[in-house]
Amino acid sequence: MISKKRFGYALLFTIFIIFAITIILSQILFITNKSIQSGNQVRNYIQLSYLTKDVIKLIKQSSELKNIKDADSFDAFLQNFSFIPIKFKDGSKAIIKILPSSNTVNINEVSGWKKYQKDRFLSYLRTYGVISPDYFLNLLIDVETPKSTLTDIKTDLPSLNDTVINKWRDFEKIEQYYIKITKDYNILNVPWRQIISFYGNEIDANYMSCDLWNLVYSDSINNIKIQNLCHNRQTINTLKNLSLSDDEIKDVKKFGITTDTEKIKVIIKLFSKDKKDIISSFSYNIKTKKVSNASMAF
């Protein structure tokens, strides 16, 4: 177990470095209030880009991240370093969040799902009253698969022809298209942000929400078992720690569920004075030190 005293000093030093860097950046990148709107946006973009690069560099150098071996040590890290507020000299603000990365299903993998996964997904949508879950599944498959023509969504919405859903705006277009065709608004009741993301292929059982457990293990006869799973607060070192049969473990493993805590997600949000907030995010693998899924959105 990591020494709490050493852990705290290291984190305070890391936070101090981040603050020092951002203060310097805010002075270098300062633009007067007379700048035109486009100039402000460019400044915000540059400011966030530099901040993101510095955060990546600091994370790669962090000895504390190297010491994360399981959910317990990761939780200890998050308690001290999951949220950092930053204030710039020009009045803009930023926050840095570090979250477990492996706690959602990658919606871009739906087209490759096996029968069990698709059946669980359809069953889950039905619990929210979705009238045509098969049609919604076909919409996702069409968007992700270049030659798939199960629906007309790519003809009607050519902007979705990129074969990868990489932001919520695009996912919401699929929702709205579904509503337009089916007149079924129940699709909006599904807690999508609790169960899906647009990257990754593994889920850490230690960080799964009740919504996600209901998706990968949705069986009305096992509601009590689901509650035990999602409210479990003990470290799950192996899937055998779960109160599931061997067959049930095989089923949930089909969704890529593991007990390895090796990925984090870093979100950096810049709040500017002109209300043009922008967000930068990326995934980081603690073991390989590789950054992936980097994106920036206005």
C-alpha positions as CSV (number, residue, x, y, z in Angstrom):
1,M,0.0,0.0,0.0
2,I,1.3,3.5,-0.9
3,S,2.4,5.7,2.1
4,K,-0.4,8.3,2.5
5,K,2.2,10.9,3.6
6,R,4.5,10.3,0.6
7,F,1.4,10.1,-1.6
8,G,0.1,13.4,-0.4
9,Y,3.4,15.2,-0.8
10,A,3.9,13.9,-4.3
11,L,0.4,15.0,-5.3
12,L,0.7,18.4,-3.8
13,F,4.0,18.8,-5.8
14,T,2.3,17.7,-9.0
15,I,-0.7,20.0,-8.4
16,F,1.8,22.9,-7.7
17,I,3.6,22.2,-11.0
18,I,0.3,22.2,-13.0
19,F,-0.7,25.5,-11.4
20,A,2.7,27.1,-12.1
21,I,2.6,26.0,-15.8
22,T,-1.0,27.3,-16.3
23,I,-0.2,30.6,-14.7
24,I,2.8,31.0,-17.1
25,L,0.6,30.0,-20.0
26,S,-2.1,32.4,-19.1
27,Q,0.4,35.3,-19.1
28,I,2.0,34.2,-22.4
29,L,-1.4,33.7,-24.2
30,F,-3.2,36.7,-22.7
31,I,-5.3,38.6,-25.2
32,T,-7.0,41.9,-24.4
33,N,-10.8,42.2,-24.2
34,K,-10.7,44.1,-27.5
35,S,-9.8,40.9,-29.4
36,I,-12.4,39.8,-31.9
37,Q,-14.4,36.7,-31.2
38,S,-12.4,34.5,-33.6
39,G,-9.2,35.6,-31.9
40,N,-10.6,34.6,-28.5
41,Q,-11.5,31.2,-29.9
42,V,-8.0,30.7,-31.2
43,R,-6.5,31.8,-27.9
44,N,-8.7,29.4,-26.1
45,Y,-7.8,26.6,-28.4
46,I,-4.0,27.3,-28.0
47,Q,-4.3,27.7,-24.3
48,L,-6.1,24.3,-23.9
49,S,-3.7,22.6,-26.3
50,Y,-0.7,23.7,-24.3
51,L,-2.4,22.8,-21.0
52,T,-3.3,19.3,-22.4
53,K,0.3,18.7,-23.5
54,D,1.6,19.7,-20.1
55,V,-0.9,17.5,-18.2
56,I,0.1,14.5,-20.4
57,K,3.8,15.1,-19.7
58,L,3.1,15.3,-15.9
59,I,1.0,12.2,-16.0
60,K,3.7,10.2,-17.8
61,Q,6.2,11.3,-15.2
62,S,3.9,10.5,-12.2
63,S,5.5,8.0,-9.9
64,E,2.1,7.6,-8.1
65,L,0.4,6.3,-11.2
66,K,3.1,3.7,-11.6
67,N,2.2,2.4,-8.1
68,I,-1.4,1.7,-9.0
69,K,-1.9,-2.0,-8.9
70,D,-5.6,-2.5,-8.1
71,A,-8.8,-0.7,-7.4
72,D,-7.8,0.2,-3.9
73,S,-4.7,2.0,-4.9
74,F,-6.5,3.7,-7.8
75,D,-9.3,4.9,-5.4
76,A,-6.6,6.3,-3.1
77,F,-5.1,8.2,-6.1
78,L,-8.6,9.5,-7.2
79,Q,-9.4,10.8,-3.7
80,N,-6.5,13.2,-4.0
81,F,-6.2,13.9,-7.7
82,S,-9.5,13.4,-9.4
83,F,-10.5,17.1,-9.6
84,I,-8.2,20.2,-9.9
85,P,-9.6,23.7,-10.5
86,I,-7.4,26.3,-12.2
87,K,-7.8,30.0,-12.6
88,F,-6.0,32.1,-15.3
89,K,-4.9,35.7,-15.0
90,D,-7.3,36.8,-17.8
91,G,-10.3,35.5,-15.8
92,S,-10.8,32.2,-17.6
93,K,-10.9,29.0,-15.6
94,A,-10.2,25.3,-16.2
95,I,-10.8,22.1,-14.4
96,I,-8.9,18.8,-14.7
97,K,-10.7,15.5,-14.0
98,I,-9.3,12.1,-13.8
99,L,-11.7,9.2,-14.0
100,P,-11.8,5.5,-14.4
101,S,-11.7,4.9,-18.2
102,S,-13.0,1.3,-18.3
103,N,-16.5,1.7,-17.0
104,T,-18.6,1.9,-20.1
105,V,-19.4,-0.1,-23.2
106,N,-17.9,1.0,-26.5
107,I,-20.9,1.7,-28.7
108,N,-18.8,1.5,-31.8
109,E,-18.3,-2.2,-31.3
110,V,-22.0,-3.0,-31.6
111,S,-21.6,-4.2,-35.2
112,G,-19.3,-7.0,-34.0
113,W,-21.4,-8.1,-31.0
114,K,-22.3,-11.8,-30.7
115,K,-25.9,-13.0,-30.1
116,Y,-25.6,-12.8,-26.3
117,Q,-24.5,-9.2,-26.3
118,K,-27.2,-8.1,-28.8
119,D,-29.9,-9.9,-26.9
120,R,-28.8,-8.2,-23.6
121,F,-28.8,-4.8,-25.4
122,L,-32.3,-5.3,-26.8
123,S,-33.6,-6.6,-23.5
124,Y,-32.1,-3.6,-21.7
125,L,-33.8,-1.1,-24.1
126,R,-37.1,-2.8,-23.6
127,T,-36.9,-2.2,-19.9
128,Y,-37.1,1.5,-20.7
129,G,-40.1,1.1,-22.9
130,V,-38.3,1.4,-26.2
131,I,-40.8,0.1,-28.8
132,S,-38.4,-0.8,-31.7
133,P,-35.0,-1.8,-30.1
134,D,-34.1,-3.9,-33.1
135,Y,-34.5,-0.9,-35.4
136,F,-32.3,1.2,-33.1
137,L,-29.6,-1.5,-33.1
138,N,-29.8,-1.6,-36.9
139,L,-29.2,2.1,-37.0
140,L,-26.1,1.8,-34.9
141,I,-24.8,-1.1,-37.1
142,D,-25.4,0.9,-40.3
143,V,-23.5,3.9,-39.0
144,E,-20.6,1.7,-37.9
145,T,-20.4,-0.6,-41.0
146,P,-19.5,0.9,-44.4
147,K,-21.5,-1.6,-46.5
148,S,-24.4,-2.1,-44.1
149,T,-27.8,-1.0,-45.5
150,L,-30.3,-2.2,-42.9
151,T,-31.8,1.3,-42.7
152,D,-31.8,4.5,-44.7
153,I,-29.9,6.6,-42.1
154,K,-26.7,7.0,-44.1
155,T,-28.7,8.2,-47.1
156,D,-30.8,10.6,-45.0
157,L,-27.9,11.7,-42.8
158,P,-24.7,11.5,-44.9
159,S,-22.7,13.3,-42.1
160,L,-22.8,9.9,-40.3
161,N,-20.9,8.1,-43.0
162,D,-17.6,8.2,-41.1
163,T,-18.2,4.7,-39.6
164,V,-17.2,5.9,-36.1
165,I,-19.4,7.6,-33.6
166,N,-16.9,9.8,-31.7
167,K,-19.1,12.4,-30.0
168,W,-22.4,12.7,-28.3
169,R,-23.7,15.1,-30.9
170,D,-23.5,12.3,-33.5
171,F,-25.1,9.8,-31.2
172,E,-28.0,12.2,-30.5
173,K,-28.5,12.5,-34.3
174,I,-29.1,8.8,-34.4
175,E,-31.6,9.1,-31.5
176,Q,-33.4,11.9,-33.3
177,Y,-33.5,9.9,-36.5
178,Y,-35.0,6.9,-34.6
179,I,-37.6,9.2,-33.1
180,K,-38.5,10.7,-36.5
181,I,-39.0,7.3,-38.1
182,T,-40.7,5.4,-35.1
183,K,-42.3,8.3,-33.2
184,D,-41.0,6.6,-30.1
185,Y,-39.5,9.1,-27.6
186,N,-38.8,6.4,-25.0
187,I,-35.3,6.1,-26.4
188,L,-34.5,9.3,-24.6
189,N,-35.2,7.6,-21.3
190,V,-32.2,5.3,-21.6
191,P,-29.3,6.5,-19.4
192,W,-26.8,6.4,-22.2
193,R,-24.1,8.4,-20.5
194,Q,-23.9,5.9,-17.7
195,I,-23.4,2.9,-20.0
196,I,-21.7,3.9,-23.3
197,S,-18.6,5.7,-24.6
198,F,-17.0,5.9,-28.0
199,Y,-13.7,4.2,-27.3
200,G,-12.0,1.3,-25.4
201,N,-12.9,-2.4,-25.3
202,E,-12.6,-3.4,-21.7
203,I,-14.7,-2.8,-18.6
204,D,-13.3,-2.9,-15.1
205,A,-15.8,-4.7,-12.8
206,N,-14.7,-2.4,-9.9
207,Y,-16.2,0.7,-11.5
208,M,-19.4,-0.6,-13.2
209,S,-22.6,1.3,-12.4
210,C,-25.9,-0.3,-11.7
211,D,-27.1,0.7,-15.2
212,L,-24.2,-1.1,-16.8
213,W,-24.7,-4.2,-14.7
214,N,-28.3,-4.2,-15.8
215,L,-27.2,-4.0,-19.4
216,V,-24.6,-6.8,-19.4
217,Y,-26.5,-9.0,-16.9
218,S,-30.2,-8.0,-17.4
219,D,-32.3,-10.8,-16.0
220,S,-35.5,-10.0,-14.1
221,I,-35.1,-13.1,-11.9
222,N,-31.7,-11.9,-10.7
223,N,-32.5,-8.3,-9.5
224,I,-31.2,-9.0,-6.0
225,K,-27.9,-10.3,-7.5
226,I,-27.6,-7.2,-9.7
227,Q,-28.0,-5.0,-6.7
228,N,-25.3,-6.9,-4.8
229,L,-23.0,-6.5,-7.8
230,C,-23.4,-2.8,-8.4
231,H,-23.4,-1.8,-4.7
232,N,-20.3,-3.9,-4.0
233,R,-17.6,-1.7,-2.4
234,Q,-14.9,-4.3,-2.0
235,T,-12.0,-4.7,-4.4
236,I,-12.7,-7.3,-7.1
237,N,-9.3,-8.9,-7.8
238,T,-10.8,-11.6,-10.0
239,L,-14.2,-12.2,-11.6
240,K,-14.4,-15.3,-9.3
241,N,-14.9,-12.8,-6.4
242,L,-18.4,-12.1,-8.0
243,S,-21.2,-14.2,-6.7
244,L,-21.8,-15.6,-10.2
245,S,-21.8,-19.1,-11.6
246,D,-19.1,-20.1,-14.1
247,D,-21.6,-19.8,-16.9
248,E,-22.7,-16.4,-15.8
249,I,-19.0,-15.2,-15.6
250,K,-18.5,-16.5,-19.2
251,D,-21.5,-14.4,-20.3
252,V,-20.4,-11.1,-18.7
253,K,-16.9,-11.6,-20.0
254,K,-18.3,-11.5,-23.5
255,F,-18.7,-7.7,-22.9
256,G,-14.9,-7.5,-22.1
257,I,-15.3,-7.2,-18.4
258,T,-12.1,-7.6,-16.5
259,T,-10.7,-6.7,-13.0
260,D,-7.6,-4.9,-14.4
261,T,-7.3,-1.2,-13.4
262,E,-4.9,0.1,-16.1
263,K,-6.6,2.9,-17.9
264,I,-7.7,6.4,-16.8
265,K,-9.6,9.1,-18.7
266,V,-8.5,12.7,-18.3
267,I,-10.9,15.5,-19.1
268,I,-9.8,19.2,-19.2
269,K,-12.5,21.8,-19.6
270,L,-11.7,25.4,-20.2
271,F,-14.3,28.0,-19.2
272,S,-13.6,31.2,-21.0
273,K,-14.9,34.7,-20.3
274,D,-16.7,34.7,-23.7
275,K,-18.7,31.6,-22.8
276,K,-17.1,29.6,-25.5
277,D,-16.1,26.6,-23.3
278,I,-14.0,23.9,-24.9
279,I,-13.1,20.4,-23.7
280,S,-10.0,18.3,-24.2
281,S,-9.9,14.6,-23.2
282,F,-7.7,11.6,-23.6
283,S,-7.3,8.1,-22.3
284,Y,-4.0,7.0,-20.7
285,N,-2.8,3.4,-20.1
286,I,-0.9,3.3,-16.8
287,K,1.1,0.2,-17.8
288,T,2.1,1.1,-21.3
289,K,2.2,4.9,-20.8
290,K,0.3,5.3,-24.1
291,V,-2.2,8.1,-24.8
292,S,-5.2,7.3,-26.9
293,N,-8.6,8.7,-28.0
294,A,-7.4,12.3,-27.7
295,S,-10.1,14.8,-28.8
296,M,-11.0,18.4,-28.5
297,A,-14.5,19.8,-28.8
298,F,-15.9,23.3,-28.8
